[in-house]
């Protein structure tokens, strides 16, 4: 690990006054791994754990404000989150392990970097780690990699479960810097790789996440589900995940729908135009299948013949259908499933 200087901020003004000359650290559950592997090499580290950003409180608009330093476990088990946004609670509890969730922060969850094995292997070329060096995943083992939104520069996926639910819930990210405060709609926070895969999000240099705002949601409490398909039942990143929520209106028809996919792209994958296809329709398998097909339109398999992720394309479509059916059945979760070779979802 490269030597670095360490300082602790006592308030937000001190943290942003630092100017982002290194890395902020809170739970450290991702940053320390990256530093140990030599992937992240900050010269300065600023500890922000003393900042007053741990609370979870109702917002002025009637939604919920999550402090960036609230721990993932505290968020998942918070009564207001469980009562008003059960989709988020279940998604958080589907990720990592209890020990990591006890340390990891909500703001840090948004900033975690891909778990692509080539990204973590400093002996291989990686455009995300070293721009212009090439992408070792393209044409090789790419079972965990993207089928949507990829580029010729990078096919990595975003690893978060929490972020998939936040995308479905239309969250807003509040940030602060020396230049002032601004709010970023969640769908605009993370970015696709394009020709700049080393840039994961739209934060400006020196900006600090202070809060994540959950707007007042339509009636998604009764009909929501988070489905995660992974290689094993414990502590594994998603091959495909789905956050699904439905608001059923008069006559039993769909008044509003939200669907976000994880494990398939460089960011949580949500297309509001696809959700609108469900408006006014009966919540049945035919409608759900149409939405699933539209959501993954244009998906492309990656990897070599022996290491391809082509299986993810039908898996994602079927996972959308299954998650929406779970939501209609008033299930908020499904015990994590293992994807077995040759098994249809």
C-alpha positions as semicolon CSV with decimal commas, in nm:
position;residue;x (nm);y (nm);z (nm)
1;X;0,000;0,000;0,000
2;X;0,126;0,345;-0,091
3;X;0,203;0,581;0,198
4;X;-0,057;0,854;0,253
5;X;-0,137;1,137;0,491
6;X;-0,444;1,122;0,713
7;X;-0,671;1,394;0,850
8;X;-1,017;1,403;1,009
9;X;-1,286;1,662;0,936
10;X;-1,505;1,794;1,216
11;X;-1,782;1,932;0,995
12;X;-1,896;1,950;0,633
13;X;-1,732;2,288;0,578
14;X;-1,394;2,148;0,683
15;X;-1,439;1,843;0,462
16;X;-1,527;2,033;0,145
17;X;-1,272;2,302;0,228
18;X;-1,013;2,032;0,186
19;X;-1,088;2,057;-0,184
20;X;-1,093;1,686;-0,266
21;X;-0,715;1,654;-0,284
22;X;-0,734;1,283;-0,210
23;X;-1,004;1,042;-0,095
24;X;-1,281;1,071;0,161
25;X;-1,313;0,769;0,391
26;X;-1,607;0,665;0,606
27;X;-1,680;0,292;0,636
28;X;-1,387;0,215;0,407
29;X;-1,532;-0,119;0,300
30;X;-1,440;-0,059;-0,065
31;X;-1,166;0,204;-0,050
32;X;-0,938;0,002;0,178
33;X;-0,966;-0,302;-0,049
34;X;-0,873;-0,088;-0,348
35;X;-0,578;0,064;-0,163
36;X;-0,450;-0,276;-0,049
37;X;-0,464;-0,406;-0,407
38;X;-0,286;-0,099;-0,541
39;X;-0,586;0,001;-0,752
40;X;-0,650;0,321;-0,555
41;X;-0,340;0,516;-0,453
42;X;-0,453;0,840;-0,284
43;X;-0,182;1,063;-0,139
44;X;-0,424;1,205;0,120
45;X;-0,717;1,048;0,305
46;X;-0,982;1,256;0,483
47;X;-1,186;1,082;0,754
48;X;-1,545;1,217;0,754
49;X;-1,700;0,993;1,022
50;X;-1,739;1,284;1,266
51;X;-1,968;1,475;1,029
52;X;-2,332;1,513;1,136
53;X;-2,463;1,308;0,845
54;X;-2,576;0,991;1,022
55;X;-2,947;1,063;1,067
56;X;-3,246;0,927;0,880
57;X;-3,535;1,171;0,897
58;X;-3,856;1,271;0,717
59;X;-3,794;1,534;0,450
60;X;-3,985;1,858;0,406
61;X;-4,147;1,718;0,092
62;X;-4,292;1,420;0,277
63;X;-4,028;1,171;0,173
64;X;-3,721;1,054;0,361
65;X;-3,371;1,197;0,393
66;X;-3,086;0,950;0,443
67;X;-2,766;1,094;0,583
68;X;-2,468;0,993;0,372
69;X;-2,297;0,845;0,680
70;X;-2,594;0,634;0,788
71;X;-2,476;0,275;0,790
72;X;-2,636;0,032;0,546
73;X;-2,761;-0,191;0,828
74;X;-2,913;0,103;1,017
75;X;-3,089;0,214;0,698
76;X;-3,227;-0,131;0,616
77;X;-3,365;-0,178;0,967
78;X;-3,492;0,177;1,020
79;X;-3,869;0,172;1,092
80;X;-3,945;0,450;0,841
81;X;-3,752;0,274;0,566
82;X;-3,922;-0,058;0,636
83;X;-4,268;0,100;0,651
84;X;-4,247;0,339;0,357
85;X;-3,972;0,196;0,133
86;X;-3,954;-0,182;0,194
87;X;-3,800;-0,227;-0,151
88;X;-3,490;-0,041;-0,033
89;X;-3,469;-0,234;0,293
90;X;-3,478;-0,572;0,119
91;X;-3,227;-0,464;-0,148
92;X;-2,974;-0,353;0,114
93;X;-3,011;-0,678;0,308
94;X;-2,946;-0,871;-0,015
95;X;-2,597;-0,723;-0,041
96;X;-2,261;-0,806;0,116
97;X;-2,256;-0,955;0,468
98;X;-2,388;-0,837;0,807
99;X;-2,040;-0,728;0,909
100;X;-1,992;-0,515;0,598
101;X;-2,344;-0,369;0,618
102;X;-2,267;-0,261;0,976
103;X;-1,970;-0,056;0,852
104;X;-2,061;0,052;0,498
105;X;-2,227;0,391;0,459
106;X;-2,511;0,491;0,230
107;X;-2,298;0,753;0,055
108;X;-2,013;0,508;0,016
109;X;-2,245;0,251;-0,137
110;X;-2,311;0,490;-0,424
111;X;-1,938;0,534;-0,481
112;X;-1,823;0,172;-0,469
113;X;-1,634;0,065;-0,776
114;X;-1,685;-0,235;-1,001
115;X;-1,590;-0,583;-0,883
116;X;-1,458;-0,674;-1,229
117;X;-1,172;-0,917;-1,167
118;X;-0,957;-0,754;-1,434
119;X;-1,001;-0,416;-1,265
120;X;-0,868;-0,562;-0,939
121;X;-0,577;-0,741;-1,110
122;X;-0,310;-0,474;-1,158
123;X;-0,115;-0,714;-1,379
124;X;-0,376;-0,690;-1,655
125;X;-0,472;-0,396;-1,880
126;X;-0,786;-0,210;-1,769
127;X;-0,920;0,114;-1,913
128;X;-1,107;0,184;-1,591
129;X;-0,790;0,157;-1,386
130;X;-0,548;0,296;-1,646
131;X;-0,721;0,478;-1,935
132;X;-0,595;0,376;-2,276
133;X;-0,441;0,046;-2,166
134;X;-0,723;-0,172;-2,302
135;X;-1,004;-0,388;-2,162
136;X;-0,896;-0,739;-2,067
137;X;-1,256;-0,856;-2,022
138;X;-1,354;-0,807;-2,386
139;X;-1,317;-1,141;-2,565
140;X;-1,223;-1,328;-2,247
141;X;-1,403;-1,463;-1,940
142;X;-1,692;-1,219;-1,892
143;X;-1,956;-1,412;-1,697
144;X;-2,013;-1,124;-1,455
145;X;-2,000;-0,848;-1,712
146;X;-2,241;-0,610;-1,887
147;X;-2,495;-0,694;-2,153
148;X;-2,637;-0,339;-2,172
149;X;-2,478;0,003;-2,212
150;X;-2,125;-0,134;-2,261
151;X;-1,867;0,023;-2,491
152;X;-1,555;-0,084;-2,677
153;X;-1,359;0,057;-2,382
154;X;-1,527;-0,120;-2,088
155;X;-1,786;-0,390;-2,012
156;X;-1,777;-0,371;-1,630
157;X;-2,093;-0,370;-1,419
158;X;-2,195;-0,168;-1,114
159;X;-2,199;-0,395;-0,807
160;X;-2,455;-0,232;-0,576
161;X;-2,790;-0,378;-0,468
162;X;-2,891;-0,065;-0,280
163;X;-2,843;0,151;-0,589
164;X;-3,080;-0,062;-0,796
165;X;-3,359;0,009;-0,548
166;X;-3,265;0,379;-0,527
167;X;-3,288;0,402;-0,905
168;X;-3,635;0,247;-0,902
169;X;-3,746;0,484;-0,624
170;X;-3,632;0,801;-0,807
171;X;-3,390;0,901;-0,533
172;X;-3,201;1,231;-0,541
173;X;-2,835;1,271;-0,436
174;X;-2,747;1,591;-0,249
175;X;-2,385;1,706;-0,265
176;X;-2,184;1,998;-0,135
177;X;-1,853;2,158;-0,235
178;X;-1,671;2,488;-0,216
179;X;-1,892;2,596;-0,505
180;X;-2,211;2,536;-0,307
181;X;-2,481;2,271;-0,302
182;X;-2,659;2,087;-0,579
183;X;-2,898;1,797;-0,622
184;X;-2,849;1,515;-0,873
185;X;-3,140;1,293;-0,987
186;X;-3,032;0,935;-0,923
187;X;-3,067;0,831;-1,287
188;X;-2,810;1,099;-1,371
189;X;-2,566;1,017;-1,091
190;X;-2,394;0,710;-1,237
191;X;-2,278;0,707;-1,598
192;X;-2,217;0,456;-1,875
193;X;-1,852;0,391;-1,970
194;X;-1,848;0,541;-2,320
195;X;-1,491;0,645;-2,401
196;X;-1,420;0,748;-2,040
197;X;-1,473;0,432;-1,831
198;X;-1,250;0,554;-1,547
199;X;-1,523;0,805;-1,452
200;X;-1,802;0,623;-1,266
201;X;-2,034;0,910;-1,180
202;X;-2,116;1,276;-1,237
203;X;-1,964;1,413;-0,916
204;X;-1,736;1,712;-0,968
205;X;-1,390;1,721;-0,802
206;X;-1,421;1,809;-0,435
207;X;-1,793;1,734;-0,408
208;X;-1,910;1,545;-0,099
209;X;-2,234;1,346;-0,083
210;X;-2,432;1,474;0,218
211;X;-2,775;1,311;0,179
212;X;-2,980;1,075;-0,032
213;X;-3,340;1,186;-0,061
214;X;-3,626;0,945;-0,118
215;X;-3,922;1,138;-0,263
216;X;-4,277;1,057;-0,157
217;X;-4,353;0,739;-0,347
218;X;-4,680;0,622;-0,499
219;X;-4,830;0,325;-0,322
220;X;-4,541;0,087;-0,376
221;X;-4,549;-0,060;-0,023
222;X;-4,801;-0,333;-0,106
223;X;-4,655;-0,436;-0,438
224;X;-4,276;-0,439;-0,452
225;X;-4,004;-0,701;-0,476
226;X;-3,627;-0,729;-0,503
227;X;-3,500;-1,038;-0,682
228;X;-3,130;-1,122;-0,687
229;X;-2,988;-1,409;-0,891
230;X;-2,632;-1,498;-0,799
231;X;-2,384;-1,783;-0,807
232;X;-2,428;-1,871;-0,440
233;X;-2,674;-1,779;-0,168
234;X;-2,438;-1,575;0,048
235;X;-2,204;-1,282;-0,015
236;X;-2,204;-1,283;-0,393
237;X;-2,264;-1,005;-0,643
238;X;-2,564;-1,027;-0,871
239;X;-2,556;-1,193;-1,210
240;X;-2,892;-1,021;-1,255
241;X;-3,106;-0,836;-1,003
242;X;-3,442;-0,661;-1,034
243;X;-3,609;-0,395;-0,821
244;X;-3,978;-0,394;-0,914
245;X;-4,265;-0,187;-0,780
246;X;-4,624;-0,147;-0,890
247;X;-4,905;0,091;-0,800
248;X;-5,236;-0,077;-0,874
249;X;-5,515;0,169;-0,940
250;X;-5,887;0,152;-0,994
251;X;-6,013;-0,155;-1,173
252;X;-5,704;-0,353;-1,079
253;X;-5,496;-0,201;-1,357
254;X;-5,139;-0,070;-1,329
255;X;-5,130;0,302;-1,249
256;X;-4,753;0,326;-1,221
257;X;-4,458;0,088;-1,250
258;X;-4,090;0,101;-1,165
259;X;-3,834;-0,154;-1,285
260;X;-3,457;-0,133;-1,241
261;X;-3,198;-0,396;-1,331
262;X;-2,868;-0,462;-1,158
263;X;-2,570;-0,672;-1,264
264;X;-2,622;-0,596;-1,633
265;X;-2,465;-0,253;-1,694
266;X;-2,214;0,005;-1,575
267;X;-2,500;0,164;-1,376
268;X;-2,841;0,054;-1,250
269;X;-3,045;0,006;-1,568
270;X;-3,386;0,175;-1,573
271;X;-3,587;0,298;-1,872
272;X;-3,895;0,506;-1,774
273;X;-4,034;0,471;-2,128
274;X;-4,052;0,095;-2,076
275;X;-4,232;0,141;-1,745
276;X;-4,494;0,351;-1,919
277;X;-4,576;0,054;-2,141
278;X;-4,737;-0,104;-1,834
279;X;-4,960;0,192;-1,748
280;X;-5,328;0,101;-1,775
281;X;-5,260;-0,266;-1,836
282;X;-5,365;-0,562;-1,629
283;X;-5,080;-0,694;-1,413
284;X;-5,039;-1,028;-1,586
285;X;-4,757;-1,230;-1,734
286;X;-4,819;-1,108;-2,088
287;X;-4,774;-0,743;-1,986
288;X;-4,474;-0,825;-1,768
289;X;-4,309;-1,023;-2,046
290;X;-4,354;-0,734;-2,289
291;X;-4,188;-0,498;-2,040
292;X;-3,903;-0,740;-1,976
293;X;-3,832;-0,779;-2,346
294;X;-3,837;-0,402;-2,399
295;X;-3,609;-0,337;-2,103
296;X;-3,330;-0,556;-2,242
297;X;-3,373;-0,462;-2,608
298;X;-3,031;-0,427;-2,766
299;X;-2,858;-0,646;-2,508
300;X;-2,534;-0,801;-2,634
301;X;-2,339;-1,094;-2,498
302;X;-1,975;-1,038;-2,404
303;X;-1,674;-1,263;-2,358
304;X;-1,521;-1,564;-2,527
305;X;-1,703;-1,874;-2,646
306;X;-1,618;-2,050;-2,320
307;X;-1,658;-1,744;-2,098
308;X;-1,960;-1,571;-2,246
309;X;-2,239;-1,409;-2,049
310;X;-2,502;-1,478;-2,317
311;X;-2,710;-1,658;-2,054
312;X;-2,774;-1,320;-1,889
313;X;-3,000;-1,201;-2,171
314;X;-3,285;-1,452;-2,124
315;X;-3,216;-1,455;-1,749
316;X;-3,271;-1,078;-1,725
317;X;-3,596;-1,094;-1,923
318;X;-3,731;-1,377;-1,708
319;X;-3,613;-1,210;-1,389
320;X;-3,817;-0,899;-1,472
321;X;-4,129;-1,113;-1,519
322;X;-4,065;-1,304;-1,199
323;X;-3,996;-0,991;-0,993
324;X;-4,315;-0,823;-1,115
325;X;-4,514;-1,135;-1,034
326;X;-4,358;-1,141;-0,688
327;X;-4,455;-0,778;-0,644
328;X;-4,816;-0,855;-0,737
329;X;-4,814;-1,145;-0,491
330;X;-4,722;-0,892;-0,218
331;X;-4,378;-1,041;-0,159
332;X;-4,104;-0,792;-0,080
333;X;-3,822;-1,041;-0,126
334;X;-3,716;-1,380;-0,242
335;X;-3,455;-1,589;-0,068
336;X;-3,137;-1,542;-0,275
337;X;-3,133;-1,795;-0,557
338;X;-2,839;-1,975;-0,710
339;X;-2,805;-1,977;-1,085
340;X;-2,736;-2,339;-1,174
341;X;-2,587;-2,446;-1,501
342;X;-2,860;-2,536;-1,746
343;X;-3,138;-2,415;-1,515
344;X;-3,399;-2,182;-1,659
345;X;-3,514;-1,898;-1,435
